[in-house]
Amino acid sequence: MFGYYLTLALRSFKRNKALTALMVLAIALGIGACMTTLTVFHVLSGDPIPQKSDRLFYVQMDPESMQGYRPGGDPQDQMTRFDAEALLREKRADRQAMMTGGNVAVIPGRSGLMPFRSDARYTSADFFPMFDVPFLHGNGWGAKEDAARARVAVISHSLNLRLFSGANSVGKSLRLDQSDFTIVGVLDDWRPTPSFYDMNQDSFGEREDVFLPFSTSRDLKMGRNGSMNCWGDSRGDNTSVNAPCAWIQYWVELGGVDKVGTYRNYLGNYSEQQRKAGRFERPTNVRLSNVMQWLVYNKVVPADVVLQLWLGFGFLLVCLVNTVGLLLAKFLRRSGEIGVRRALGASRMDIFKQCLIEAGTVGLAGGVVGLGLSLLGLWAVRMQPASYAKLAHLDLGMLLITFALAIVASLLAGLLPAWRAMQVTPAIQLKSQ
């Protein structure tokens, strides 16, 4: 029967081309607006490392003075160097990494290239295996290089193309800030979106091209970037070990619920020890947030994107209301035809199914046109100056959602018209013929 009802729907389209075109256009406009905003929201709110986001945790504690203290407040977003290095030494997690952003001067060794500045990340050895960073050549450094303040570097694929024309540069020398480093690894394309590991930078902007041991960066006093919060007597070098300044991100990998609880207790005990030693003044306030919790805490999706999403769904709702009116007019115009079918033995449910299949076919056609409008809308988004704009692309999952949403929306819009059509009384219609 489905094929028969589909044939009837196509014949109806040919008889009422203008009305059908209006319904398809109404659905298409709503789907286009909705899917454009939904795709942008999907890209920005997605899980950047789904294979292990539930095992990676961001560590927070509160080492500040009592000045400005409010009970129940959030702990510091970052850690002091003293605490980060202490936790790193004790190695209570499966993996742990401390890090901060930086900026270095790259001095090319080949003629024709002028020196330039590049963003860098100063971190510890576990950064690469913990975040599943892919390598094109070589690999990261180890704990021995961290301890020895070794002058080793990992560079991005794009920097390798720029400096070495894409060749295997492992073992070659790279001059940064007047110091020579040995390249030990070249990353493959790696762009977690958003850059969850450091929320103090543009979450959707360009990534670092150079990765260096944190210990080496401090030994050479290399420039850093990102936020820093200091309290008390913070005169002198704010990046020194004992400076009362929070500026380091600290991540751990914990494989299992028991380990999460154990590590949280360890952080609480550490905080109490520091309170007794006089370093921490505030009550113990520690927090472990997995990747998605950390993104929610930082409100990574811009407020204007959320607003656009609601506006997109609102516009789709308006289009559906218009479609309901058009379908209602179309079905009731065929009351005579429906009365004849009922008189020949068709049940009310048969009429209902026929009308719903016709509405679904309208939705499918609207989905095809709406897909084109969505692609056009996403192209317009990519033309915007926002850092996340270039990420606005329709993937396979969103493509399937486009058609599913179009069909479901049209079926919902067809419920009332189909119900009204099935109420047509055969006797009254036959008398009026």
N, C-alpha and C positions, 0 to 999 in steps of 0.2 A: 504493500500500500504506500510505502514511503515514495517509491518511484512514481506512482500515479499522482500523489499529492504534489510532488516536485514538478511534474509536467503541468499540472493545473496552475501552479504558481508562476511558471515561466509564461504560460499563455496569458495569465492575468497581467503580467508585466507588459506584454506587447500591446494589450488593449488599453492600458492606462500608463503610457510612457512618461508623461509629464509628472503624474502623481508619484510614480515609482522613482523617477529621478530625484524628486524633492525628498523622499524618504531616505534614499541612498545618500544624498548630500547631507542631510541632517545627521545621520549616523556617522558619516565620514568625518564631518567637522568635529563632532564630539570626540570620536576616537582619536583623531589627529592631535587635538589639544591635550587630551588626557594622556596619551602614550608619550608625547613629547616630554611633558613634565614628569611622568612616572619613570621614564627611562633615565632622565637626569638624576632623579632621586635614587633610583636603583644603583646607578654607578657610584654615587657619593656615599651611600649608606651600606654598601656591600661589605662582606667579610674579606679583608685584605690577605688573610692567610688561613683559609678555611680548614686546611689539613691539620692544624694544631692550635687554632685560636683559643681553644678551651684549656690548653696546657701552658700558655704563655701569660705571665702575670707581671703587671707593673707594680712596683713597690713604693709606698708612701709612708712617711713618718713625720712627726712634728718636733723638730729640734729648736724651735724659736724660743725667744724670751717671753715673759708673761705680758709684755707690753702689747696692748691691743687684743689680748686673748678673749675669746668668746666660747663658752662651753658648747660642745656639740658641733663646733665648726669643722671644716675639712682640714686634713693635714696638708703639709706643703706638697706642691705638685712635683717638686724635684728634691734631690738629696744633696747634702754637703759632700765635699770630697772625702772628708774624714770618714763619714759613715759608709759611703759607697766603697771605699777601699777596704774598710774593715769587713764588710759583708763579703766582698770579693775574696778576701784572704781566707775566710772561714768556710767558703764553698759548701753551704748547707743545702743548696738546690741541685737538681740534676745538671743544670747549666745556669750561668749567670753572666751578665754583661753590663758594664757601666759605660756611659757614652756622653758625648756632647758634640755640638756642631762646631765647625771651624771654617777658616778661609785661608788658603795658601796661595803663594805666588808660584806658578809653574813656569820653569825656565826650560824651554825645549832645547834638545841637543842637536836638532837638525836645522840647517840653514833655511831661511825663508819664513820661519815662524817666529813671531814676536812673543815675548813673555806675556802671560795673562794670569788672571786670578781665577781660582776655581773653588767651589764649595768642597769641604772635607768633613769627614766624620772621624773623631778620635774615639776609639773604643777598645774593648778587650777581646781576647781570642775567641771566646764562645759566641760572639756576635754572628759569625757566619753559619755555623751548624745550627744554632738556635733558631734563626730566622729562615732556614732553608735557602740560603743565598746560593744561586747557581754560578758555577765557574766555567768559563770558556777555556782558560789556560791556568795551570797551577792550582793553588788553593790559598787559604788564609794562613796566618801565622799561628804559633802556639803559645802556651803559657810561658815557655822559656824566653821567647822573644819579648813578652810583656815584662818579665822580671829583669831582663838584661837591657831594657830600653833600646831594643834593637831598631836600627833605621831601615825598616822594611815597609813596604806599601802594597796595597791592593788598589787597582785602578778599574774604572768602569770600561765597558766595551766602547762607548763613544770617545772617551779620552784616548784609549788605545788606538782607535782609528785615526784620531787627529795627530797623535805623536809618532805612531809606528806603522801607519797605513794598514792596521788590522793584523799585522804579523804577531807571532807569539813573542811577547816582550818579557816573559818570565826570565829573571836573571839579569836583565838590563838595568842600567842606572837611570834614576829620575831625580832631577834637581828641584827641590822645593824649599823656598825661603832660604836660599843660600846653603842648603845642606843636601848631601847626596843620599838617596834612598835606593835600596834594591827592590825591584818589583818581584813579588812572590806569587801574585795571582792577578788574573784578569777576569772580571765578572762577565757573565753572559747578560742578556737583557734582563733587568730586574727592576720592576717598578711597582711595588705594593701601593695600592690606592685605597684609602689615603695612607700617608706615611705614618702609620700608627706608632712607630717606635720613638718618634720625637714630635710631639704636638706643638712645640714652640716654633716650628718653621711652617711654611706654607704647605698644608697637608696635601695639596694637589699640584704643587709646583714641580720644578725640576729637582732631580735627586743629586746626591753627592757624586763627585767623580773620583775622589781620592779617599782612601780609608787608611788610617795610621794607628799604631798602638797609642793608647791614651798616655801611658807612661812616657813614651818618646815625645809626644807633643808637649807635655809639661816640662820635660828635661830641656827641650829647645825653646820653651816659652813661646810657642806658636800661637797665633791669633785665634780667638774663638768668637762664635756668635751665638745668639739665642738669649733668652731671658735669664736674669739673675736676681735673686731676692736676698738682701743682706739685712742684718739686724745687729744691735749692740755696737761694739767697737769694731768696725770693719775697715779701719784704715790699713793701708799697705796693699799687698797683692791679694786681691779677692779670690784668686784661684789657688792660693796656697792650701796646704793640708788642713791647717787649723783655722782658716778664715770662717767666720760665722755667716756663710753665704750658701744658699741652695741653688745649684746650677747644673746638676748632673742627673741624667735619666738612668734608671736602674731597672732592668728586666731579669726575670728568672723563668726557668722552665721547670714545671713540676708535673710529673706523670702519675696522677691519681689523687682522689679526694683526700685520702689519709695524709699524703705528703703536703697538700695545701694546708690542712689543719695544723700539721706539725710545724710547717714553716711560719705560719701566722703566729703560733705560740713562740717560736724562736724570735720573731721580730718584736713581740711584746716583751720578752725577757731582755732582749738587747736594749730596748728603749728604757726599761726599768734600771738596767745597769748604768746607762748614761745619765739617768736622773740622779741616781745615788752618787755618781762621780761629779755631779754638778754641771754637766754639759747641757742636759735637757732640763728646762724649767717647767714646761707644760705637762699636764697629765698624759699618760701613754695614749697615743692615738695613731694606730697603724692601720694600713689598708692594703689589701691585695685585690687588684682588678684585672680580670682577663681582658683580652683584646677588645671584645665588643663592649664590655662594661666601660672600658677606658674611653672608647670612642663616644659612647653616650654621655659620659661624664664631661667630656670636652665639647659636646654639642658640635660634632664635626660637620654635620650637614648645615649649610648656611640657612638662616631664617627665611631669606627670600625664596629659596628653593622649596621649602616646606609650604610657604604661602602660595607659590605657583602651582604646587601639586593640588592643594585644596581648590584653587580656582579652576584647574583643569577638570577635576571631578565635578565641580559645580556646573561648568559649561556642558559637560557630558549629560548631566541630569536635565538641564534645560533642553538640550537637543532631544533627549528621550521623551520629554513631555510633548514636544512638537510632533515627534514620531507617533506617539499614542494617538494624537488628534488626527493625523493623516491616515493611520491604519484604521481608525474608527470610521472615518468618512468613506474609506475604500470598501471596507467589509459591509457596512450598512447599505451602501449603494447597490450591492449585489444581493439584497434581501430576496428578490424574486428568484434568483438562481439558487440561493440557499433553500428557499421554500420548496422548490421543485425537487432538489436532492433529498430533503427530508421526506417529502411525499413518496419518493421512490424507495424509501427504506433506510436512508442514512440516519444514523443516530446522532444525538447531540455531541457525543464524544468524537464522532467522525468529523463533524464540522469544526469542532475545537482543534483537533489535530491538524486538519487541513490549513486552518488559519495560522496556527503556530508555525507550521513548516514554511508557509509563505513569509511570515515575519522573519524567521531564521534565515531564509534565502536573501531577504533584503539586508539583513545584518551581515551576511557573508560578503555581499557586494559592497556594502559600506565599509567593511574591514579592508578590502582590497584598495579602495580609494583612500581610506583613512591611513593605510600604511604609507602610501605616497605622501600624504600630508604630514605624517610623522617624520619621515625622512627629510622633508623640506624644513620642518620645524627644528629638527636636530641640527641641520646645516646652519640655520639661523643662530642657534645657540652657540655653535662652534665659532661663529664670527664675533662673538662677544669677547671683551678683554679679560673676563674672569679666568683665573688660573685653571679652574676645573672644566672650562668650556670645551677644550679639545678632547676630553674624555667622553663626550656625549655621542655614543655610537649605539646602534641597535644590535644586540646580540641575538643568538638563536632563541634563547629563552623568552626575551621580550617580543620577538617576532611571533612566537606561538601565542603569547599572551594577547597580542594585538587582535588576532582572529578570534580567540576564545572570548575576549571581552566584547567584541563586536557582536558575536552571535548571542552570548548571554544577555547583553543589553537589549538587543532587538527582541529576544524571546520575552523578556520582562515587559518591554513596551507592548508586546502583542497580547499579553494575558487579558487585559480588560477588553480590547476590541474583539478578541476571539470569544470571550465569555458572552459579550453582547450579541455576537453573531449566532452563537449556538442557542440563544433564547428566541430566535425568530420562529414565529408560529406558522406552520405550513398552510393551514386553512385560510388564514387572513391573507397571506401572500398570493395564494392561488385565486381567491375571489377577486383580488385587485388586478389580476392579469387581463 
